[in-house]
Amino acid sequence: MARHTGPVCKLCRREGEKLFLKGSRCMTPKCAIERRPYPPGQHGRDSQFRRGRASDYLLQLREKQKMRRIYGVYERQFSNYFRKAEQRSGLTGSNLLTVLESRLDNVVYRLGFADSRAQARQLVLHGHVMLNGRKTNVPSALVSAGDAVSIRPESTKRTYFKAMRQELDDRQVPRWLHLDVKGLSAKVVQLPEREDIDVTLNEQLVVEYYSR
């Protein structure tokens, strides 16, 4: 399954909650969930009146889709991340979230260099981000403890990054990251643990989905 390229607000409406896919817009009355709090499609409005218990498979599928959409990854990528999580010691669900949080585009987003993960992915693809002092255009690159993430010196002269630096002073970054606002750089102090990840997901349902 390819990455979704249509209106992302439909994804939030399908899951019935904000996935924060459009950055600051999600915090305004323009958010689609605020205006149309029902699934998209011809019968979306009627679905909220239907009765019946959702099957276990449906709950597992919806949680898997929600997790995949929040982090913006392909279906095959997501399956590979799950296999990586299985091979690590500890809880598979927590390991899966740790792997997803370790993606470079997510780190750029968590640092406040972008308003959304999609925008962070674009910054990486356009070559504005450096990993350990080297330019990279791979949003899916996984960071490790001790890695350094920064904005290229040439890019810091752009209007976008100049304005962004002023907004970073009040930015609260996760404890597993250390941000240097002046240098537009950061260090990965450690890999994130489950309590460091603020997404509203039930990762156990995703584990059950792949354990069928």
N, C-alpha and C positions, 0 to 999 in steps of 0.2 A: 504494500500500500504506500503510495507516494505521499509526500508532505502536502497538507491542505494549503491550497493557494486562493481559496475563495474568501468571502467575508468571515473573519475570525469570530465576530460577535455571535454568529450562528452556533459556533462550538460551545460558547458559554451557555446559550439558551438551551442547547441540547442536553448539557449536563445539569442544567437547573441551578447553576451558581456561577459566580465570577471566577474566571481562570486568570484574570489580569493579563490578557494577551495584547492589550493596546495601551499599556502604560497608564499615564495620568488620566486618560479619557475614562478609564474604568471607575474613577473616583468621582465622576461628575454625573449630573442627571441625564447626560446623553448616553450613558451606558445602556446597552440593549436589554439587560436584565431588569433595569429599572423601568423601562418603557414597555417591554413585552415579556413578562415573566412566564413564558410558556415555550415549549419546543417549537422549532421552525417547521415549516411545511404546511400543507393544506389542512391537515387535521391536528395541527399542533395545539390549537386552543382547546379542542375537544378532549385531548388526551388527559388534561388535568382533572377531568370529571370521571374518567374511567376508574372502575374498581378492580380489585384483584391484586394478589400478592405477586411481586416480581420473583422469578425463579432465581436460584442460587447462581446459575450460569450467567443470567442477565446482570446481576449485581457485580459479579466478577469481571465480566466483559466491560461494563460501564466504567468500573474503577481503573481497569487497564487502559481504556481509551482516554480517560481523564488525565491519567499520569502522563501518557504519551503526548497528549496535546499540550499540557502545561509546559513540558520541556521541549516541545517541537521537534520530535525525532521520528524517523521512519519506522515502519513496523519491523523491518529486518534488523535495524539498529537496536531497537528496543529488545528484541529477542536475544541479540548478542550481549546486551548489557545484563539481561537476566542470567545468562549463562555465566558471565563474569561474577555476578553476585553469588551464584550458587557455589562457585569454586572457592570463595573466600570463607574464612572462619566467621562464625557468628550467625545472626539472624539474616536470612536471605532477603527479606523485605527491606530491612534497614540498610543492608549492603547495596541493594538496588538504588535506593534513594541517594546513598553516598556517591555511587558511580555517576548518577545523573547530575548531582550537584557539582561534581568535579569537572564537568565539561567546561571548556574555556569560555564558550558563549554565556553560560550560566554565571561563571565567576565574574565576567565583565558586567553582567547585569547586577549581581549582588553588590559589586563595588560602587554602583551608581553611575557608571560610565554610559549607561543606556537606560531608557525608560521601560524597556521590555526585552524579553529574551530574543524576540525577532529582530529588534534594532541592534542588540548586541551581536547577533549573528552577522548582521550586515556590516558592522564595524570590523569584525574579524575578517570577513570575506574581502573587504576593500583594503586590507593590509594596514589598518591603523593600530593594530595591537601587536605587542612583542611578548614572547614567552621566553624567559631566561635570556633576555638580551638579543633574541633573534626574531625577526619578523615572521609571523605565521598567518596563513589564511585558512586555517582548518578549525572551524568552530567546534568540532567534535573532539579535539585534542583533550586528553585527560590530564589534569594537573596533579601534582604530588606535593606532599609536605616539603617545604623549603623552596618551592618554585617561586619565581618572580614574574609578575604580570604588569605590564606597563603600556602606556600609549607612546607610539613612536615620536621622537623629538620633532620630526618634520610635521607631524599631524597636530601637535599641541599649538601650533600657530594658527590653526583654523578657528573661525569664529565659533563653531559649535563647541569645541573643547575649551575655549576661553570662557564662554558663558557657563559651561558645565562646571568648571573649577570653582566658580563662585557658589554654586549650589551644593557642592560637596562638603562645605564646612559643617553643615548641620546633618550630614548623612550618617546614619547608624549602620555600620556594616556588621555582619556576623562575627562572632568571636574567633572563628577559625581563619579569619582574614585580617591583615593589618594594612591599613590604607595610609599612604603618604599623599595628602592632597596637593602639596606644593609640587611634587615631582610627578603627579598623575601616575603613580606606581603603587604596587601592593605586593605583599608577600603572603604566601599560603602558610600559615602557622602550623596547621594540622588539617587532616581530612575531616569533614563535618561528621558529626554523630547525629542520631535521630532527633535528639532534643534541640539541635541547632537548625533544623529544617522546619520552616513554618508553613509548609503547604498542608492543606487539609485533605489528606489522603489516608485511606486504609490499605496499607501495602500488603497486609495479609491476604486480602481478596485477590490481589494480583498474583501472589504466590500460589494460591489455590487455583487460579485460572490456568497457570502453566503446569500445575501438578495433576491435571485431569487425566 
